[in-house]
Amino acid sequence: MTENINKEAIKIAYLYEDLMNTYGDSGDVKVLRYLLNQQGFNVQVDNVSIDTKTFDAKNYDFLFFGGGQDFEQTVVAKDLPRHGETIRNYIEAGKPMLAICGGYQLLGDYYKTSDGTTIKGLGILPLHTVFKADARMIGDTKYETEWGTVAAFENHSGRTYFDDKNKLKPLGKMIEGFGNNPEDHVEGMRYKNTIGSYSHGPILKNINVADAIAKMIIQNYQARTQVTMTE
């Protein structure tokens, strides 16, 4: 292990860690912490949740938003808008973020439940999700990304559709499983350095993806701390 020589820690904001953490999603943050520690970085993880009074995303090097059950997702959706502007600015600045399942859905315009109820998302990404209770998509999944093959697990009834396919790109092309929905044969989303995915397990057990995101985080950390030093 490389000696931790950096004075300031890499800062990760885990959005609603206490509510959005299904099927091992917290493992994504643990994998990143381990990889960054191995490269000599100290890592600070903060839970940004309902009791967080203020949150400025520009002070962080990575945002993580996990998945949650429908009840927890509804609770989060009511609180999330107060953080909407800072998250939008972070994403548009090209800083790295990973959103899984429910977190992925809430970055979009809306999530429509089976009874017709519409849960509003942040509207940062041009996508929407429709819940199909009678057609759950569950099981092992495999798809091809720019970083190679990914193997994971999916369990969702929400079907996500891109409203602007010129702006949003898929994370990967399906080999096995459903991904975003049964029709498009793609998994997840890429916009700048923001990644959305239905992959649990966690997804970052795939070291190829974990390494790619770790590099993004380090680049953002170096840019942030350089700005801090010169201010």
C-alpha positions in Angstrom: 0.0 0.0 0.0 1.2 3.5 -0.9 1.8 5.8 2.0 -1.0 8.5 2.3 0.9 11.7 1.6 -1.9 14.0 0.5 -2.8 16.5 3.2 -6.3 17.1 2.1 -8.7 14.1 1.7 -10.6 13.2 -1.4 -14.2 14.1 -0.5 -17.1 11.9 -1.5 -20.7 12.9 -0.9 -23.0 9.9 -0.5 -26.5 11.2 -1.2 -29.0 9.8 1.2 -26.8 6.9 2.4 -29.2 6.1 5.1 -32.2 5.7 2.7 -30.7 4.8 -0.7 -28.6 1.7 -0.2 -30.1 -1.5 -1.7 -28.4 -4.7 -3.0 -24.9 -3.7 -1.9 -24.8 -0.2 -3.4 -22.7 1.1 -0.6 -20.0 -1.4 -1.8 -19.4 1.0 -4.7 -18.1 3.6 -2.3 -16.1 1.1 -0.4 -14.4 -0.1 -3.5 -13.5 3.4 -4.5 -12.2 4.2 -1.0 -9.9 1.1 -1.2 -8.6 2.0 -4.7 -7.9 5.6 -3.8 -6.2 4.6 -0.5 -4.0 2.2 -2.4 -2.9 5.2 -4.5 -2.0 7.2 -1.4 -5.1 9.3 -0.9 -7.1 9.8 2.2 -10.8 9.6 1.6 -13.6 11.3 3.5 -17.2 10.1 2.9 -20.1 12.4 4.0 -23.7 11.4 4.2 -25.8 14.1 2.6 -29.4 13.4 3.8 -32.6 14.8 5.1 -30.9 16.2 8.2 -28.1 17.9 6.2 -28.7 21.7 6.5 -26.4 22.8 3.7 -24.6 21.0 0.9 -22.3 22.5 -1.8 -21.4 19.9 -4.4 -18.4 21.9 -5.7 -16.6 21.1 -2.4 -16.6 17.4 -3.3 -14.7 15.2 -5.7 -17.3 12.6 -6.3 -21.1 12.2 -5.8 -22.7 8.8 -5.3 -26.5 8.2 -5.3 -27.6 4.7 -4.6 -30.9 2.8 -5.1 -33.8 2.6 -2.8 -37.2 1.0 -2.4 -40.3 2.9 -3.5 -41.1 4.3 -0.1 -37.6 5.6 0.5 -37.4 7.0 -3.0 -40.6 8.9 -2.4 -39.2 10.4 0.9 -36.0 11.3 -0.9 -37.8 12.9 -3.8 -39.5 15.4 -1.4 -36.3 16.5 0.1 -34.0 16.4 -3.0 -35.1 19.6 -4.8 -33.3 21.8 -2.2 -30.1 20.2 -3.4 -31.1 20.4 -7.1 -29.2 23.5 -8.2 -25.8 22.5 -6.7 -26.1 18.9 -8.1 -27.0 20.3 -11.5 -24.0 22.7 -11.5 -21.8 19.9 -10.5 -22.9 17.6 -13.3 -22.8 20.4 -15.9 -19.2 21.2 -14.8 -18.2 17.7 -15.9 -17.4 16.4 -12.4 -17.8 12.7 -11.7 -21.0 11.2 -10.4 -22.4 7.6 -10.2 -26.2 7.1 -9.7 -27.6 3.6 -9.3 -31.3 2.6 -9.9 -33.5 4.9 -7.8 -30.7 7.6 -7.8 -30.4 7.3 -11.5 -34.2 7.7 -12.0 -34.3 10.8 -9.7 -31.8 12.7 -11.9 -34.4 12.5 -14.7 -37.7 14.3 -15.2 -40.1 12.0 -13.5 -41.0 8.5 -12.3 -44.5 7.4 -13.0 -45.9 4.6 -10.7 -48.3 1.9 -11.6 -51.2 3.8 -10.2 -50.4 6.8 -12.3 -48.8 8.8 -9.5 -45.9 10.9 -10.8 -42.8 11.4 -8.6 -40.9 14.4 -9.8 -37.2 14.1 -10.4 -34.6 16.8 -10.5 -35.0 17.2 -14.2 -31.2 17.5 -14.8 -31.1 14.7 -17.4 -33.7 14.3 -20.2 -35.0 10.9 -19.3 -38.1 9.5 -17.6 -39.1 6.2 -15.9 -42.4 4.3 -16.0 -43.1 1.6 -13.4 -44.5 -1.7 -14.7 -45.5 -3.8 -11.7 -46.3 -6.9 -13.7 -43.0 -7.1 -15.6 -40.2 -6.9 -13.1 -36.7 -7.1 -14.6 -34.5 -9.2 -12.3 -31.4 -11.3 -12.7 -27.8 -11.4 -13.8 -26.9 -8.8 -16.4 -23.9 -8.4 -18.7 -23.1 -5.6 -21.1 -20.3 -4.0 -23.1 -18.9 -0.6 -22.2 -16.1 1.6 -23.4 -14.1 0.1 -20.5 -14.9 -3.5 -21.4 -17.5 -6.0 -20.3 -19.5 -5.5 -17.1 -21.2 -8.2 -15.1 -23.8 -7.2 -12.4 -27.3 -7.8 -11.1 -30.5 -5.9 -11.8 -33.8 -5.8 -9.9 -36.3 -3.1 -11.0 -39.8 -2.6 -12.3 -39.0 0.9 -13.6 -38.3 1.3 -17.3 -36.1 4.2 -18.2 -36.3 6.0 -21.5 -34.1 8.8 -22.9 -36.0 11.9 -24.1 -32.9 13.3 -25.9 -30.7 10.5 -27.4 -28.3 13.1 -28.8 -27.5 14.4 -25.3 -27.5 11.1 -23.4 -25.5 8.1 -24.3 -25.9 4.5 -23.0 -23.4 3.2 -20.5 -23.3 -0.1 -22.4 -24.9 -2.4 -25.0 -26.7 -5.4 -23.5 -25.4 -8.9 -23.8 -27.6 -10.5 -21.1 -30.5 -9.0 -19.1 -32.8 -6.0 -19.7 -30.9 -2.8 -18.7 -32.9 0.4 -19.0 -35.9 -1.3 -20.6 -36.8 -4.3 -22.7 -37.0 -2.4 -26.0 -33.7 -0.4 -26.3 -31.2 -3.2 -25.4 -28.9 -0.8 -23.6 -27.9 -0.3 -20.0 -27.5 2.9 -18.1 -26.5 6.4 -19.2 -23.5 8.6 -19.7 -23.6 12.4 -19.7 -20.3 14.2 -19.4 -18.8 12.4 -16.3 -22.1 11.4 -14.8 -23.0 7.7 -15.0 -26.4 6.2 -14.3 -27.0 2.5 -14.1 -29.4 -0.2 -12.9 -26.4 -2.4 -11.9 -26.2 -3.6 -8.3 -23.9 -6.1 -6.9 -22.2 -3.6 -6.7 -21.3 -2.4 -10.2 -17.8 -1.5 -9.1 -16.8 -5.0 -8.4 -16.0 -4.7 -12.1 -12.5 -3.3 -11.6 -12.4 -1.9 -15.1 -15.2 0.5 -14.4 -13.9 1.2 -10.8 -10.5 2.2 -12.2 -12.0 4.5 -14.7 -14.1 6.3 -12.1 -11.2 6.5 -9.7 -9.2 8.3 -12.4 -12.1 10.8 -12.9 -12.2 11.4 -9.1 -8.4 12.0 -8.9 -8.6 14.5 -11.8 -11.4 16.3 -10.1 -9.6 16.3 -6.8 -6.4 17.7 -8.3 -8.5 20.5 -10.1 -10.4 21.3 -6.9 -7.4 21.4 -4.5 -5.4 23.5 -7.0 -8.2 26.1 -7.1 -8.3 26.0 -3.3 -4.5 26.6 -3.1 -4.7 29.6 -5.4 -7.8 31.3 -4.0 
